[in-house]
Amino acid sequence: MFGDLMGMMGKLKETQQKIEETKKRLDSVLIDEQSNDGLLKVTLTANRTVKSIEIEDSLLEDKEQLEDYLVLVMNKAIQKATAVNEAELGAVAKDGMPNIPGMDMFK
């Protein structure tokens, strides 16, 4: 039983390291999103950090439209980034979880 526990702890530590490595890698995975007309573009990492926002000059004349665009496009980009993030981290966590009875919430 004790040896089993040590093995599980080692496996968890290994999984934590893999999760950290995956998080680092997700910093270099870029998600691009834009408004339907292409006037506003945003780029996020898969860790949901904003890397760039490009705004066409014509949008600068209409504050309300620009604000609406920012909200819509940012939310779409965040949803995409979150999906990539959860899929990547979920795969690592599921792969690394030892088979502990009652701990199958990661499956």
C-alpha positions in Angstrom: 0.0 0.0 0.0 2.8 2.4 1.0 4.8 1.7 -2.2 1.6 2.2 -4.1 1.1 5.6 -2.6 4.7 6.6 -3.4 4.2 5.6 -7.0 1.0 7.6 -7.1 2.7 10.7 -5.7 5.5 10.4 -8.2 2.9 10.1 -11.0 1.1 13.2 -9.7 4.3 15.2 -9.6 5.1 14.1 -13.1 1.6 15.1 -14.2 2.0 18.5 -12.5 5.3 19.1 -14.5 3.5 18.1 -17.7 0.7 20.5 -16.9 3.3 23.3 -16.3 5.0 22.5 -19.6 1.7 22.5 -21.4 0.8 25.9 -19.9 4.1 27.3 -21.1 3.6 25.8 -24.6 0.0 27.3 -24.7 1.6 30.7 -24.3 3.0 30.3 -27.8 -0.3 29.0 -29.3 -2.0 32.0 -30.9 -5.8 32.3 -31.4 -6.8 34.9 -34.0 -10.4 36.3 -34.1 -11.9 39.1 -36.1 -15.2 40.9 -36.7 -17.3 39.6 -39.6 -16.2 42.6 -41.7 -12.5 42.3 -40.7 -12.4 45.9 -39.2 -11.3 44.6 -35.8 -8.8 41.8 -35.2 -7.5 40.4 -31.9 -4.9 37.8 -31.1 -4.8 35.9 -27.8 -2.6 33.1 -26.5 -4.3 29.8 -25.6 -3.7 30.9 -22.0 -6.1 33.9 -22.7 -3.5 36.6 -22.7 -4.2 39.4 -25.3 -1.2 39.7 -27.7 -2.6 42.3 -30.1 -5.6 44.3 -31.2 -5.9 45.8 -34.6 -8.6 48.4 -35.3 -9.4 49.9 -38.7 -9.5 53.7 -38.7 -13.1 53.8 -39.7 -14.1 52.2 -36.4 -12.4 55.0 -34.5 -15.2 57.4 -35.6 -17.9 55.4 -33.9 -17.1 54.8 -30.2 -20.2 52.6 -29.6 -19.6 50.4 -32.6 -16.0 50.0 -31.6 -17.0 49.0 -28.0 -19.5 46.5 -29.3 -17.0 45.0 -31.7 -14.4 44.7 -28.9 -16.8 42.9 -26.6 -18.0 40.5 -29.3 -14.6 39.7 -30.8 -12.8 39.4 -27.5 -15.5 37.1 -26.2 -15.3 34.9 -29.3 -11.5 34.8 -29.0 -11.6 34.0 -25.3 -14.1 31.1 -25.9 -11.8 29.7 -28.6 -8.7 30.0 -26.4 -10.5 28.4 -23.5 -11.6 25.5 -25.6 -8.0 24.9 -26.8 -6.6 25.4 -23.2 -9.1 23.0 -21.6 -8.6 20.3 -24.3 -4.8 20.4 -24.0 -4.7 20.5 -20.2 -7.5 18.0 -19.9 -5.6 15.5 -22.0 -2.5 15.9 -19.8 -4.4 15.6 -16.6 -6.5 12.6 -17.7 -3.4 10.9 -19.1 -1.5 11.4 -15.9 -4.1 10.7 -13.3 -3.5 7.4 -11.4 -6.5 5.2 -11.1 -7.8 6.2 -7.7 -11.3 5.0 -6.8 -13.7 7.9 -6.5 -11.3 10.2 -8.4 -12.7 9.6 -11.9 -13.9 13.2 -12.3 -11.1 13.8 -14.8 -12.2 11.0 -17.1 
